[in-house]
């Protein structure tokens, strides 16, 4: 089956499309530092959004750790919105921008609102920086959560899968 044409607003995000796998590490004052393996997939259906699904596993035990899914909603003039949901009861809404060239792009999102269910841990602010160079995707996530100030939390390096 032929893949649908990419919507014109999604064109700056073309380099993000596909499945990415790799390793990352996390730290935060309220938890022990940890390593993880990740698989993330960015896809489209021809409409003005990019869908996103991510799953991580413990790099030592292979136990499931985290997952999230959502949508990048491109806007005019290289701006975008990001909406994410996590099974831990956290929903993030972001605004962002993208700078793109033929071989690389940088996408930056900062939260405009973070909502949590009554049983979820408190998260008040999140930022996500994604860099793509060729077939390598790296990202950094910072957050303010559980009474701690805004600070770095995650970093990973992923490779595009064939």
N, C-alpha and C positions, 0 to 999 in steps of 0.2 A: 504494500500500500504506500502510495506516495505521501510524503510529509506535506502538510498544508504550508502555503506561503506564509512567510513571516510578516506580521502586521508592520506597517511602516514605523509606528511608534516604538516597536521592539527592536528595530534595526541596530541601534547602538549597543544592544545587549546580545547580539548574535554570538560573540565570542564566549559568552557564558553558557550557551546551550550545550547539553550533553550530560554525561555521567562522569563524575570525578571521584577518585579514591585516593586516600592517603592517610597520613598520621598527624596527630595534634597533641597538644598538651594544655592542661588547665591548672589554674591555681586561684585561690581566693583565701582571704584570712580565715573564713569560717569553715574551710574544708582542707583535707590533705591534697597536695598536688597529685596529678594523675596524668597518665598517657592514654590515648585512645586512637582507634582506627575509625575512619569515616567513609561513608558513601553518600554523595549528594547528587541529585539529578535536577536539572533545570530544563523545562520543556515548554512547548507552545502548541496551540491548536489553531493558529491563524487569527485569533482575537487579540485585542490590545492588552495582553498580560503575559507574563512568564510564570509558570507554576514551578514550585520548589518543594522538594522532599529531601530530608536529611535524616540519617540514622548513624549513631555511633555505638561502638562496643569497646569494652576495656581491652587495652593492648596486651595485657598479661593473661587475664582469665577468659577473654572473649565474651564476657557477660554483657548483655545490652545495657547501655548507659542512658542515652538521650535520643530524642527524635523531635523533629519539628516539621511543620509544613506551612506553606503559604503562597503568596503571590507578590510578584513585582508588578506594579501598575505604572508603566511609563507615561509620562506627561510630556507636554511640549518643551522644547528648548533644553533637552538633556536633563530633565528633572524626573524624579520617580517617587512613588510611594511603595512601601513594603508593609504587608500585613502578614503576621506569623501567629500560629497557634501551637502550643506545646501541651502534651498530655499531662504535664505537671500542673496545669491550671493557669498558665500564663499566656496572655495575648499581647503582642507587641504591635504598635502602629508607628511607622517611621516615615520621614521625608528624606529625600536624598538626591544625589546627583551622580552623573557619570561623565568621565572624560575618556574618550575612545580614540584610538588610532588603528592602523591596519594590523599591528601585531600585539597591541597591549590595550588594556583599559583599567581604570580605577573607578570603583563604585564606593560611595560613602553614604551610609544611612545613619541618622540619629533619631532616637525615639521622640515622638511628639505625645505619646500616651502609652502607658503600660497598665494593663488591667490584670488582676489576679482573682481567682475564685476564693471563697472563704477559707478553704483548706490549703491553698498554695503558699509557698514562701514569698515574702515581700520582695518585689523588684520594682524600683522606681525609675530607672534610667538605663538605656542600652544604646551602644553605638556599634556599628559593624563596618569594617573597612575590608573590601575585597579587591585584590589585584590579580589580573590575569596577564601573563606574558607567554605567548605561544600556547603550549599545552600544559602550563603550570598555573595553578590557582592557589594563592595564599590569602589568608584572612586573619584578622584580629578582631576580637570582641571585647568590649569593655562594658562594665555595668556598675550600678549602685544597687545593692541588695542587702537584705537582713541587717539594716542599720549601718552598713559599711559605706564609706564615701565612694564616689565614682572612680573606678580603677580597672586596669587590665585584667582579663579573666581567661581568655582562650586565644591560641594561635595554632594554625595548621597549614600544612603544605599538601596539596592534592594534585594528582596527575589526571589529565583527560584520558578516558577509556575509549578504546576503538569501537 
